[in-house]
């Protein structure tokens, strides 16, 4: 590759884990630097928004955009980087599916702000003061929160997707290899394998597919190495895209679904509800409504369990409040 690429990395509504994940590629990042100039990376270099606005349209070859769209600032930067970038890539679960910020769609934005700054147990704010930016004698309004949290694709056209919370280093490394080799990234491609986590899982499957009970992971008295689901522990593996090297499962923790659904799954949460419904309790409780209800009631946080990462992108979508 004769001419170096221009690459940008941007951080919207997210925790910052995606930024750390890039560094977790260790020396692999040096291969990226060999073929690309990083022209925007707010967490690492001092590029101003005005500098980005001054760039020519399409002058950035690839932008890795992590984070959901929560504020007007997030939206403005998504639209700006779309104009300036040949390839805009949704990087990480927040950008791809909304992730944890997307759970805020269960509440009005006013409720979110009230809870964050006035109502939490650890908040000491008797005067009910809301945050504001102060520069000397000037007071500036904070970026306005949008009515709901959106994925990047719900706001602008996205060329490709790198899922994960955060994206696994191996997946980022494979992306770097593609860039370094000058390979074309197909439009709309999800760079993670289009197979379920179960296909990579080393746990023992059982011939008898029954979810005997619903047990929280820390209450599993003895892990016999069998499939988590068939021991009663909810595991999103059957409806979740692979590419994570089954890190959580290898650490004896069930999959929570951060890689998002495969192409065969329209709504990750709904498909998982359907999956566990088909094996819940087996014939012993077949048509016994009370026993079924007893098991279902053991799911302490249904939304947080089934839609932890994908509420904003799901068919359910949370409550779409109108202001």
C-alpha positions as CSV (number, residue, x, y, z in Angstrom):
1,X,0.0,0.0,0.0
2,X,1.8,3.1,-1.3
3,X,-0.2,5.8,0.3
4,X,-1.0,5.8,4.0
5,X,-4.7,5.7,4.9
6,X,-6.4,8.3,7.1
7,X,-8.1,6.6,10.1
8,X,-10.3,8.1,12.7
9,X,-11.6,6.7,16.0
10,X,-14.5,8.4,17.9
11,X,-16.2,7.8,21.2
12,X,-19.9,8.6,21.7
13,X,-22.2,7.3,24.4
14,X,-20.2,4.4,25.8
15,X,-17.9,3.4,28.7
16,X,-14.5,3.7,27.0
17,X,-13.9,0.0,26.9
18,X,-13.7,0.0,23.1
19,X,-10.8,2.4,23.3
20,X,-8.9,0.1,25.7
21,X,-9.7,-2.9,23.4
22,X,-7.8,-1.2,20.6
23,X,-4.8,-1.0,22.8
24,X,-5.3,-4.6,23.9
25,X,-4.1,-5.7,20.4
26,X,-0.7,-4.8,21.8
27,X,2.0,-4.7,19.1
28,X,-0.6,-5.4,16.4
29,X,-1.5,-1.7,16.6
30,X,1.9,-0.9,15.2
31,X,0.9,-2.6,12.0
32,X,-2.0,-0.2,11.7
33,X,0.3,2.8,12.3
34,X,2.6,1.5,9.5
35,X,-0.2,1.8,6.9
36,X,-2.4,4.6,8.4
37,X,-2.3,8.0,9.9
38,X,-4.7,8.4,12.8
39,X,-6.3,11.8,12.2
40,X,-8.8,11.8,15.0
41,X,-8.7,9.9,18.3
42,X,-10.0,12.2,21.1
43,X,-8.8,9.9,23.9
44,X,-5.2,9.9,22.5
45,X,-4.6,12.9,20.3
46,X,-5.7,16.6,20.5
47,X,-7.8,17.0,17.4
48,X,-10.6,19.5,17.7
49,X,-14.1,19.3,16.2
50,X,-13.2,22.3,14.1
51,X,-10.3,20.4,12.6
52,X,-12.7,17.6,11.5
53,X,-15.1,20.1,10.0
54,X,-12.2,21.5,7.9
55,X,-11.4,18.2,6.4
56,X,-12.6,17.4,2.9
57,X,-15.6,15.1,2.5
58,X,-14.4,11.5,2.1
59,X,-10.9,12.5,3.2
60,X,-11.0,10.0,6.1
61,X,-10.7,6.5,4.7
62,X,-12.0,4.6,7.7
63,X,-13.7,5.7,10.9
64,X,-14.2,3.4,13.9
65,X,-17.2,4.9,15.7
66,X,-17.9,3.5,19.1
67,X,-20.8,4.4,21.3
68,X,-24.5,4.9,21.0
69,X,-26.3,8.1,20.0
70,X,-27.6,9.7,23.2
71,X,-27.0,13.4,22.8
72,X,-27.3,16.0,20.1
73,X,-23.5,16.1,20.1
74,X,-23.3,12.4,19.4
75,X,-25.7,12.8,16.5
76,X,-23.8,15.8,15.1
77,X,-20.5,13.9,15.2
78,X,-22.1,10.8,13.6
79,X,-23.4,12.9,10.7
80,X,-20.1,14.8,10.4
81,X,-18.0,11.7,10.4
82,X,-20.3,10.1,7.9
83,X,-19.6,13.0,5.5
84,X,-15.9,12.9,6.1
85,X,-15.5,9.1,5.9
86,X,-15.3,6.7,3.0
87,X,-16.0,3.8,5.4
88,X,-17.9,4.4,8.7
89,X,-17.7,1.3,10.9
90,X,-19.9,0.7,14.0
91,X,-17.3,-0.4,16.5
92,X,-18.5,-2.2,19.6
93,X,-21.9,-3.1,21.0
94,X,-23.0,0.4,21.9
95,X,-22.7,1.6,18.3
96,X,-24.0,-1.7,16.8
97,X,-26.9,-2.4,19.0
98,X,-27.2,0.3,21.7
99,X,-25.8,-1.9,24.5
100,X,-26.2,-0.7,28.1
101,X,-27.0,2.9,27.3
102,X,-30.0,1.6,25.3
103,X,-31.6,0.4,28.5
104,X,-32.4,4.1,29.1
105,X,-35.1,3.7,26.5
106,X,-37.3,2.3,29.2
107,X,-37.6,5.7,30.7
108,X,-38.2,9.3,29.6
109,X,-35.1,11.4,29.3
110,X,-36.3,13.7,32.0
111,X,-36.6,10.7,34.3
112,X,-33.1,9.6,33.4
113,X,-31.6,13.0,34.4
114,X,-33.7,13.3,37.6
115,X,-32.6,9.9,38.7
116,X,-28.9,10.4,37.8
117,X,-28.5,13.8,39.5
118,X,-31.2,13.9,42.2
119,X,-32.6,10.5,43.3
120,X,-29.8,8.0,43.5
121,X,-28.9,6.7,47.0
122,X,-25.4,8.1,46.8
123,X,-26.5,11.6,45.5
124,X,-26.2,14.5,47.9
125,X,-28.0,17.3,46.0
126,X,-30.6,18.8,48.3
127,X,-31.0,21.9,46.1
128,X,-31.6,19.8,43.0
129,X,-28.8,21.5,41.0
130,X,-28.4,20.2,37.5
131,X,-24.9,20.1,35.8
132,X,-23.8,23.0,33.6
133,X,-20.6,24.0,31.9
134,X,-19.0,27.1,33.4
135,X,-16.1,29.0,31.7
136,X,-15.1,32.0,33.8
137,X,-18.3,34.2,33.9
138,X,-19.9,32.2,31.0
139,X,-22.4,29.4,31.5
140,X,-22.9,27.0,28.6
141,X,-25.8,24.6,28.1
142,X,-24.9,20.9,28.2
143,X,-25.5,18.9,25.0
144,X,-29.2,18.1,24.8
145,X,-30.1,14.5,25.4
146,X,-32.1,13.0,22.6
147,X,-35.6,11.5,23.4
148,X,-34.2,8.0,23.0
149,X,-30.9,6.2,22.6
150,X,-30.2,5.1,19.0
151,X,-27.7,2.8,17.4
152,X,-25.3,4.4,14.9
153,X,-27.2,2.7,12.0
154,X,-30.4,4.3,13.1
155,X,-28.9,7.7,12.5
156,X,-26.6,7.4,9.5
157,X,-25.6,4.8,6.9
158,X,-23.0,2.3,8.3
159,X,-20.7,0.4,6.1
160,X,-19.6,-2.4,8.4
161,X,-19.9,-3.7,12.0
162,X,-17.4,-4.9,14.6
163,X,-19.5,-6.1,17.5
164,X,-18.6,-6.9,21.1
165,X,-18.5,-5.3,24.5
166,X,-15.8,-4.5,23.9
167,X,-14.7,-6.0,20.5
168,X,-12.4,-8.9,21.2
169,X,-8.7,-8.2,20.4
170,X,-8.7,-11.1,17.9
171,X,-11.5,-9.5,15.9
172,X,-9.8,-6.1,16.0
173,X,-6.6,-7.8,14.9
174,X,-8.3,-9.4,11.9
175,X,-9.7,-6.0,10.9
176,X,-6.2,-4.5,11.1
177,X,-5.0,-7.4,8.9
178,X,-7.7,-6.5,6.3
179,X,-6.7,-2.9,6.3
180,X,-3.0,-3.6,6.1
181,X,-3.5,-6.0,3.2
182,X,-5.7,-3.4,1.4
183,X,-8.7,-5.8,1.3
184,X,-12.1,-4.4,0.6
185,X,-14.6,-4.6,3.4
186,X,-18.0,-5.6,1.9
187,X,-20.8,-3.1,2.5
188,X,-23.0,-4.2,5.5
189,X,-20.6,-6.8,6.6
190,X,-20.4,-7.9,10.2
191,X,-16.8,-8.9,10.8
192,X,-17.6,-11.5,13.4
193,X,-18.3,-15.1,12.3
194,X,-22.0,-15.7,11.5
195,X,-22.3,-18.7,13.8
196,X,-23.6,-19.0,17.3
197,X,-21.4,-19.0,20.4
198,X,-22.6,-22.6,21.0
199,X,-20.7,-23.8,18.0
200,X,-17.4,-22.7,19.6
201,X,-18.4,-23.8,23.1
202,X,-16.5,-26.7,24.7
203,X,-19.1,-27.5,27.3
204,X,-20.8,-30.9,27.1
205,X,-24.1,-30.9,25.4
206,X,-26.8,-33.2,26.6
207,X,-29.1,-35.4,24.5
208,X,-32.0,-34.4,26.7
209,X,-32.7,-30.7,26.1
210,X,-34.5,-29.6,29.3
211,X,-34.0,-26.4,31.3
212,X,-34.8,-28.0,34.7
213,X,-34.7,-24.8,36.8
214,X,-33.6,-21.3,36.6
215,X,-30.5,-20.6,38.7
216,X,-28.3,-17.5,38.9
217,X,-24.7,-18.3,38.0
218,X,-23.3,-17.6,41.5
219,X,-25.9,-20.1,43.0
220,X,-24.8,-23.0,40.9
221,X,-23.6,-25.4,43.6
222,X,-21.6,-27.7,41.4
223,X,-20.6,-27.1,37.8
224,X,-20.4,-30.4,36.1
225,X,-19.1,-29.0,32.8
226,X,-22.4,-29.5,31.0
227,X,-24.1,-26.8,28.9
228,X,-25.0,-23.9,31.2
229,X,-28.6,-23.9,30.0
230,X,-29.1,-27.5,30.7
231,X,-27.9,-26.9,34.3
232,X,-30.5,-24.2,34.7
233,X,-28.2,-21.2,34.2
234,X,-29.5,-18.8,31.5
235,X,-26.9,-18.5,28.7
236,X,-27.4,-16.4,25.6
237,X,-25.0,-18.5,23.5
238,X,-27.7,-20.1,21.2
239,X,-28.7,-16.7,19.9
240,X,-25.4,-14.8,20.0
241,X,-22.8,-14.4,17.3
242,X,-19.4,-16.0,17.8
243,X,-16.0,-14.3,17.6
244,X,-15.3,-13.8,21.3
245,X,-13.3,-17.0,21.8
246,X,-16.0,-17.9,24.4
247,X,-14.0,-15.9,27.0
248,X,-16.9,-15.7,29.5
249,X,-17.8,-19.3,29.2
250,X,-14.1,-20.4,29.6
251,X,-14.1,-18.4,32.8
252,X,-17.2,-20.4,34.0
253,X,-19.7,-17.5,33.3
254,X,-22.6,-17.8,30.9
255,X,-22.8,-15.8,27.7
256,X,-24.7,-12.6,28.2
257,X,-25.1,-11.8,24.4
258,X,-22.6,-8.9,23.9
259,X,-21.7,-9.9,20.3
260,X,-25.2,-9.5,19.2
261,X,-27.4,-11.8,17.1
262,X,-26.4,-13.9,14.1
263,X,-27.9,-13.0,10.7
264,X,-30.6,-15.7,11.3
265,X,-31.9,-13.9,14.4
266,X,-34.2,-10.9,14.0
267,X,-34.7,-10.0,17.7
268,X,-32.1,-11.5,20.0
269,X,-34.1,-11.2,23.2
270,X,-37.3,-12.6,21.7
271,X,-35.5,-15.5,20.1
272,X,-33.9,-16.4,23.4
273,X,-37.3,-16.2,25.2
274,X,-38.7,-18.6,22.6
275,X,-35.7,-20.9,23.0
276,X,-35.9,-21.3,26.7
277,X,-39.7,-21.5,26.5
278,X,-39.4,-24.6,24.4
279,X,-37.2,-26.4,26.9
280,X,-38.4,-25.0,30.2
281,X,-39.1,-27.7,32.7
282,X,-39.7,-30.5,30.2
283,X,-42.7,-32.8,30.3
284,X,-42.9,-32.6,34.1
285,X,-44.5,-29.2,34.0
286,X,-46.1,-29.4,30.6
287,X,-49.3,-27.2,30.6
288,X,-48.9,-26.6,34.4
289,X,-49.3,-22.9,34.4
290,X,-48.5,-22.4,38.1
291,X,-45.2,-24.4,37.8
292,X,-44.2,-22.5,34.7
293,X,-45.0,-19.2,36.4
294,X,-42.9,-20.3,39.4
295,X,-39.9,-20.9,37.1
296,X,-40.4,-17.7,35.1
297,X,-40.6,-15.6,38.3
298,X,-37.0,-16.7,39.0
299,X,-35.8,-14.5,36.2
300,X,-35.0,-11.4,38.4
301,X,-34.4,-8.9,35.6
302,X,-36.0,-10.0,32.3
303,X,-35.1,-6.9,30.3
304,X,-31.6,-6.8,31.6
305,X,-31.2,-10.5,30.9
306,X,-32.7,-10.7,27.4
307,X,-32.0,-7.2,26.1
308,X,-28.9,-6.1,28.0
309,X,-27.1,-5.2,24.8
310,X,-29.7,-4.9,22.1
311,X,-32.8,-3.1,23.4
312,X,-32.2,0.0,21.2
313,X,-31.9,-2.2,18.1
314,X,-34.7,-4.7,18.9
315,X,-38.2,-4.9,17.6
316,X,-39.4,-4.0,21.2
317,X,-37.1,-1.0,21.2
318,X,-38.0,0.3,24.6
319,X,-40.7,3.0,25.0
320,X,-40.4,5.5,22.2
321,X,-41.5,8.6,24.2
322,X,-42.7,11.7,22.4
323,X,-41.7,15.1,23.8
